[in-house]
Amino acid sequence: MNVAELLDILRQQHDHASTHADGLRHRIDELTTALGEMEEHLTEPTTTRKIVDGLVPAETAPLPAEPAAVYRDVVKAFSENPQRRSASATYPNTSACPRTTPR
């Protein structure tokens, strides 16, 4: 390989690297713009949350737990209190058991 071929290979590598770097700079600019827009969108819910938090009295009960956590707590309560497992334990005459679903 002579010097001219080596210089040509180096020029090609440089051109390729420069093109790639320009593409990355362009992508960075796009991402920076998108990030700025998203940060603007984030301020709206944050501001709304602060306003709502200021309107809600401090003694308000917290929001209920997730449904799965509530179900887990109910199952745990029944397993810890075996005498309350069935309606028949509370209502021996099952016809007197209150209905929970419409007829």
Residue, then its C-alpha position, 0 to 999 in steps of 0.5 A: m500500500n502506498v502513501a496515496e492509498l493510505l491518505d485516501i483511506l484516512r480521508q474516507q474514514h474522516d469523512h464518514a466520522s464527520t458525517h456521523a458526528d453531524g448526524l449525532r449533533h442534529r439528533i442531540d438538537e432534536l432531543t434537546t428540543a423535545l426535552g424542553e417541550m416535555e419539561e414544559h408539559l411537566t410543569e402543568p401537572t405539577t402546578t395543578r397538583k400543588i393547587v389541588d393539594g392546597l385546596v384539600p384539607a389536611e385532615t382528609a382521609p388518604l386515598p384507598a389502597e390499590p384494589a389488589a392490596v384491599y383484596r389481600d387485606v380482606v383475605k388476611a383478615f378472614s384468615e386471622n379470624p377463622q370464626r368470621r369466615s362464613a355468613s353461616a357463622t354469623y347468621p346460622n339461619t342462612s335465609a336471614c343472611p343479608r343479600t349483597t346482590p340484587r334479586 
